[in-house]
């Protein structure tokens, strides 16, 4: 059986507490969810943090550390920390988690884009916290900035700390950005790409577009590993297609709040378990964290700073 890496994106910064009562908010809830996805078969957990009182996305370094320390006590899952943070987070705060915790892996957004969430507002009948509506509406006039300068600076910090970048690819032009970063000597091959599909402002989540992304990366980059995540209802379909195309997969409440049509996922682990069943039916074996470390050439849990 071929090994496949399953990542669980635990809470993210897109969904708000009014959208699901199961969205992890507090550090304790996030830690619990990480342990559950590990037990369900995930090898990697993608970490954002929130204000434990309101669920507002933050980049609080103490919260990152508290979560990392508690998770490490309980299991050996790979932690991939976001450098995206919340929308409109100051750039200088976004990469600080890498120099602070020296994690095995961290996300690196491979270009700027319009990141629209404002179209969701009309679907929510009742708001739990006052910040949510304003936060979502504000994305009609927000650019998610990831310039060549900041990408270069982020890669320098990651290189200093032996942290593997996970390049978030929201559209096909970002593959060219990664190719430039390789050619300029800022990062070495093989790179790890996460194709993020279905965000308003990025590439739509369709089977045809996933094939286009994979083939474009092959012709432009050559040797690479890739994973796929998709916003909303296309999550499980495109993750299944990723397996068939030779890729890895990401599920989780950051990307999709549902387990099936009309049924909210009660935990990230439910989504992981669903994809484990699909993967095994197709002849794939979910990687353990240590197997994932070998596939992605990570430095190992003994070299982190938490």
C-alpha positions as CSV (number, residue, x, y, z in Angstrom):
1,X,0.0,0.0,0.0
2,X,1.2,3.5,-0.8
3,X,1.6,5.9,2.1
4,X,-0.5,9.1,2.1
5,X,-0.1,12.1,4.5
6,X,-3.4,13.2,6.0
7,X,-3.3,16.8,7.4
8,X,-6.0,18.2,9.6
9,X,-6.5,22.0,9.6
10,X,-8.0,22.4,13.1
11,X,-9.6,25.8,13.3
12,X,-8.2,28.3,10.8
13,X,-9.2,32.0,10.6
14,X,-12.0,31.8,8.0
15,X,-14.9,30.4,9.9
16,X,-16.5,32.2,12.8
17,X,-18.1,30.8,16.0
18,X,-21.6,31.5,14.7
19,X,-21.2,29.1,11.8
20,X,-20.7,26.0,13.9
21,X,-20.8,25.2,17.7
22,X,-18.1,22.6,17.0
23,X,-15.4,25.0,15.8
24,X,-12.4,24.8,18.3
25,X,-11.8,28.1,20.0
26,X,-9.8,27.7,23.2
27,X,-6.3,26.3,23.5
28,X,-7.7,23.3,25.4
29,X,-10.2,22.6,22.6
30,X,-7.5,22.9,19.9
31,X,-5.2,20.5,21.8
32,X,-8.0,18.0,22.3
33,X,-8.8,18.2,18.6
34,X,-5.2,17.6,17.6
35,X,-5.0,14.5,19.8
36,X,-8.3,13.2,18.3
37,X,-7.1,13.7,14.7
38,X,-3.8,11.9,15.5
39,X,-5.8,9.0,16.9
40,X,-8.0,9.0,13.8
41,X,-5.0,8.8,11.4
42,X,-3.7,12.3,10.7
43,X,0.0,12.7,10.5
44,X,0.0,16.5,10.5
45,X,-2.0,19.2,12.3
46,X,-2.2,22.7,10.8
47,X,-2.4,25.2,13.6
48,X,-4.1,28.6,13.9
49,X,-5.0,30.2,17.3
50,X,-7.9,32.3,18.5
51,X,-8.9,34.5,21.4
52,X,-10.3,31.9,23.9
53,X,-13.0,34.4,25.0
54,X,-14.5,35.4,21.6
55,X,-13.0,33.1,19.0
56,X,-11.4,36.0,17.2
57,X,-8.3,34.8,15.1
58,X,-5.0,36.0,16.6
59,X,-1.3,35.3,16.3
60,X,-0.7,35.2,20.1
61,X,2.7,33.6,20.6
62,X,2.0,32.4,24.1
63,X,-1.1,30.5,22.9
64,X,0.9,28.9,20.1
65,X,3.5,27.7,22.6
66,X,0.9,26.5,25.1
67,X,-0.7,24.4,22.4
68,X,2.6,23.0,21.1
69,X,3.9,22.0,24.5
70,X,0.7,20.2,25.5
71,X,0.4,18.4,22.1
72,X,4.0,17.2,22.3
73,X,3.4,15.8,25.8
74,X,0.6,13.6,24.4
75,X,1.6,12.5,20.9
76,X,4.2,12.8,18.1
77,X,2.1,14.4,15.4
78,X,3.8,16.9,13.1
79,X,2.7,20.5,13.8
80,X,2.5,22.9,10.9
81,X,2.1,26.4,12.1
82,X,0.4,29.1,10.0
83,X,2.3,32.2,8.9
84,X,-1.0,33.5,7.4
85,X,-2.6,34.2,10.7
86,X,-5.9,36.1,10.4
87,X,-6.8,38.3,7.5
88,X,-5.2,41.8,7.8
89,X,-2.7,40.5,10.4
90,X,0.5,42.6,10.3
91,X,3.1,40.8,8.2
92,X,5.9,41.1,10.9
93,X,3.7,39.2,13.4
94,X,2.9,36.4,11.0
95,X,6.3,34.7,10.8
96,X,7.3,35.2,14.5
97,X,6.0,31.7,15.4
98,X,8.8,30.2,13.3
99,X,11.6,31.9,15.1
100,X,9.9,31.4,18.5
101,X,9.0,27.7,18.3
102,X,11.3,26.5,15.5
103,X,8.7,24.0,14.3
104,X,9.2,21.2,11.8
105,X,6.9,22.8,9.3
106,X,5.1,26.1,8.7
107,X,2.9,27.4,5.9
108,X,4.1,30.0,3.4
109,X,1.6,31.6,1.2
110,X,3.0,31.8,-2.3
111,X,1.5,35.1,-3.5
112,X,-1.0,37.8,-2.8
113,X,-4.7,37.5,-3.6
114,X,-8.2,39.0,-2.9
115,X,-9.5,36.7,-0.1
116,X,-13.2,37.1,0.0
117,X,-15.4,35.9,2.8
118,X,-18.0,38.8,2.6
119,X,-20.4,36.7,0.5
120,X,-21.0,34.4,3.5
121,X,-22.6,37.1,5.6
122,X,-26.1,36.7,4.2
123,X,-26.2,33.0,5.2
124,X,-25.8,33.6,8.9
125,X,-29.0,34.4,10.8
126,X,-27.7,35.0,14.3
127,X,-24.3,36.3,15.3
128,X,-22.7,35.0,18.5
129,X,-20.1,37.8,18.8
130,X,-20.1,41.4,17.5
131,X,-16.8,41.1,15.6
132,X,-17.8,38.4,13.3
133,X,-20.0,40.3,10.8
134,X,-17.6,43.2,10.5
135,X,-14.7,40.8,10.1
136,X,-16.3,39.0,7.2
137,X,-17.7,42.1,5.5
138,X,-14.3,43.7,5.7
139,X,-12.9,41.1,3.3
140,X,-14.6,42.8,0.4
141,X,-11.8,45.3,0.5
142,X,-8.9,43.2,1.7
143,X,-5.8,42.0,-0.1
144,X,-4.0,39.1,1.5
145,X,-0.4,40.4,1.0
146,X,2.4,37.9,0.3
147,X,5.0,39.8,-1.7
148,X,8.3,38.5,-3.1
149,X,10.0,40.4,-0.4
150,X,8.1,38.9,2.4
151,X,8.3,35.4,0.9
152,X,12.1,35.8,0.7
153,X,12.2,37.0,4.3
154,X,10.0,34.2,5.5
155,X,12.2,31.6,3.8
156,X,15.3,33.1,5.4
157,X,13.7,32.7,8.9
158,X,12.6,29.2,8.0
159,X,16.0,28.3,6.7
160,X,17.7,29.5,9.9
161,X,15.4,27.4,12.0
162,X,15.3,24.3,9.7
163,X,11.6,24.7,9.3
164,X,10.1,23.1,6.1
165,X,7.9,25.6,4.2
166,X,4.5,24.3,3.1
167,X,3.7,26.5,0.1
168,X,0.0,27.4,0.0
169,X,-1.0,27.6,-3.7
170,X,-4.2,29.5,-4.2
171,X,-3.9,29.9,-7.9
172,X,-1.7,28.7,-10.8
173,X,0.5,31.8,-11.0
174,X,1.8,31.0,-7.5
175,X,3.5,28.0,-8.9
176,X,5.6,30.4,-11.0
177,X,6.3,32.3,-7.8
178,X,7.7,29.1,-6.2
179,X,9.8,28.4,-9.3
180,X,11.3,31.9,-9.1
181,X,12.1,31.3,-5.4
182,X,13.9,28.1,-6.3
183,X,15.8,29.6,-9.2
184,X,16.9,32.5,-7.0
185,X,18.3,30.1,-4.4
186,X,15.9,31.0,-1.6
187,X,14.5,27.5,-1.2
188,X,15.7,24.0,-2.3
189,X,13.8,21.3,-4.2
190,X,11.9,19.1,-3.6
191,X,9.3,21.6,-2.3
192,X,6.0,20.8,-0.7
193,X,2.9,22.4,-2.2
194,X,-0.6,22.6,-0.7
195,X,-3.1,23.4,-3.4
196,X,-5.8,25.5,-1.7
197,X,-8.9,25.5,-3.9
198,X,-12.3,27.2,-3.7
199,X,-11.5,30.5,-2.0
200,X,-13.2,33.5,-3.5
201,X,-10.3,35.2,-5.2
202,X,-8.4,32.0,-5.9
203,X,-8.8,29.1,-8.3
204,X,-12.2,27.4,-8.2
205,X,-12.5,23.9,-6.7
206,X,-13.1,21.7,-9.7
207,X,-11.5,18.4,-10.8
208,X,-10.3,20.0,-14.1
209,X,-8.5,22.8,-12.2
210,X,-6.8,20.3,-9.9
211,X,-5.4,18.4,-12.9
212,X,-4.3,21.8,-14.3
213,X,-2.5,22.7,-11.1
214,X,-0.7,19.3,-10.8
215,X,0.3,19.3,-14.5
216,X,1.5,22.9,-14.3
217,X,3.6,22.1,-11.2
218,X,5.1,19.1,-13.0
219,X,6.2,21.1,-16.0
220,X,7.4,24.1,-14.0
221,X,9.0,22.5,-10.9
222,X,9.7,18.9,-11.7
223,X,10.3,17.2,-8.4
224,X,7.8,18.1,-5.6
225,X,5.3,16.7,-3.1
226,X,1.8,18.0,-3.1
227,X,-1.4,18.0,-1.0
228,X,-4.9,19.2,-1.7
229,X,-7.5,21.0,0.4
230,X,-10.8,22.5,-0.9
231,X,-13.2,24.9,0.7
232,X,-16.7,23.7,1.4
233,X,-18.6,20.9,-0.3
234,X,-15.7,19.9,-2.7
235,X,-13.4,19.0,0.2
236,X,-13.8,15.2,0.1
237,X,-14.2,14.9,-3.7
238,X,-11.0,16.7,-4.4
239,X,-9.1,15.0,-1.6
240,X,-10.1,11.7,-3.2
241,X,-8.9,13.0,-6.6
242,X,-5.6,14.0,-5.0
243,X,-5.0,10.4,-3.9
244,X,-5.6,9.2,-7.4
245,X,-3.2,11.8,-8.8
246,X,-0.5,10.7,-6.4
247,X,-0.9,13.5,-3.8
248,X,-1.6,13.9,-0.1
249,X,-4.7,15.4,1.5
250,X,-5.9,17.9,4.0
251,X,-9.3,18.0,5.7
252,X,-10.5,19.9,8.8
253,X,-12.8,22.5,10.1
254,X,-10.7,25.3,8.7
255,X,-11.8,24.4,5.2
256,X,-15.2,22.8,5.6
257,X,-17.6,22.6,8.6
258,X,-19.6,19.7,7.3
259,X,-19.2,15.9,7.3
260,X,-21.8,15.5,4.5
261,X,-24.6,17.6,3.0
262,X,-26.6,19.2,5.9
263,X,-24.6,17.5,8.6
264,X,-22.1,19.5,10.6
265,X,-18.9,17.7,11.5
266,X,-18.7,17.5,15.3
267,X,-14.9,17.3,15.2
268,X,-12.0,17.4,12.8
269,X,-11.5,13.7,13.6
270,X,-14.7,12.8,11.9
271,X,-13.5,14.2,8.7
272,X,-10.1,12.5,9.1
273,X,-11.8,9.2,9.7
274,X,-13.9,9.6,6.6
275,X,-10.9,10.2,4.4
276,X,-9.0,7.3,6.1
277,X,-11.8,5.0,5.0
278,X,-11.7,6.4,1.4
279,X,-7.9,6.1,1.2
280,X,-7.9,2.5,2.5
281,X,-10.6,1.5,0.0
282,X,-8.4,2.9,-2.8
283,X,-5.3,1.0,-1.5
284,X,-3.5,3.8,0.4
285,X,-2.1,3.6,3.9
286,X,-2.3,6.7,6.1
287,X,1.2,7.7,7.1
288,X,2.3,7.8,10.7
289,X,3.9,11.1,11.8
290,X,7.3,9.6,11.5
291,X,6.6,8.3,8.0
292,X,5.4,11.8,7.0
293,X,8.7,13.2,8.4
294,X,10.6,10.9,6.0
295,X,8.4,11.7,3.0
296,X,8.8,15.5,3.6
297,X,12.4,15.3,4.9
298,X,11.6,17.1,8.2
299,X,14.2,17.7,10.9
300,X,12.3,15.8,13.6
301,X,10.5,16.5,16.8
302,X,13.7,16.6,18.8
303,X,14.9,19.8,17.1
304,X,11.9,22.0,17.8
305,X,11.8,24.7,20.5
306,X,8.8,23.6,22.5
